[in-house]
Amino acid sequence: MQYLFEYSDTLNSPYEAFLYDTTVKSFPVRPHWHYFMEIIYMKEGTGLIECDGSSYIVERGDMILFHPEAVHAIYTATNFPLKYEVIKFDVNRLYTENSYAPKLRIILGSANKNRNAPIYFKEEDIRNLPIAELFEECRRELEHKDYGYDIIVHNKICYLLVHLIRIWREKGFDTDVAAVHSSEVDSIHAITEYIDAHVGEPIKVEELADMCNMSYSYFAKNFKQYYGRSCKEYIEFIRICKAEDLLLFTDFDLSYISQETGFADSSHLIKIFKKWKGVTPKQFKIQHVKTSQGQEE
């Protein structure tokens, strides 16, 4: 059996949410793996799901999660089709500031392969949680991408994960063990948190490599392998994403936006923005206004 890597664009799409209907989409889902964490909520049918050598019968109302890099496949356990909700996200983009608990990425990393942190949740385990509504709202927010959609999706995912961790704790999973690792130097998989938090400041790739206790060349190679782009391109991309939000949802001028997103000046912002988006910031905003008006009509 050949296990296939499924490319996930963690830069452009740190979150994904969609409804998978096997009557209209390719099925079965053959063995594959990716860098995202994936959570599936079964709405109709009974699935036979394989993950890292184990098999699970997932019925309506059940949920299952796949850790990053876990090899998994989805089949039907009966002759009937399946319909299930899917949420995929980059664990390294989950930020829980000002919390006594370890960062979610640390807890989830510790939970992987831990027998007290099962990936399969039966309907009775999660019946008190608004699971169906949570998946549907994430899907709607990502489809419409209105003001603050990313905040809502992020919070919904964190809400779900915290409740799943509570279930694990009841089963004997020790989150204190994860806390021991919370003071470790940021790794290549966590450095994006630092970039996002300091995107409005000067950021040097050499300094990021030092933070990871890596040589510049080793850091650069591993970063590109994980994210599909160089660290410099990633920093540019994050800055452009933040500039895009400011253009769409505020009336700030380019001088202010360039300052808030770490560009030297508005000319630099315009140059890099056009490089990534193919249009100037002004043209981008005009196009978005026209699109919004057309949808309203």
Summary of the structure (lengths in Angstrom):
residues: 297
radius of gyration: 20.8
end to end distance: 51.6
largest distance: 61.0
contacts: 850
relative contact order: 0.10
helix: 47%
strand: 17%
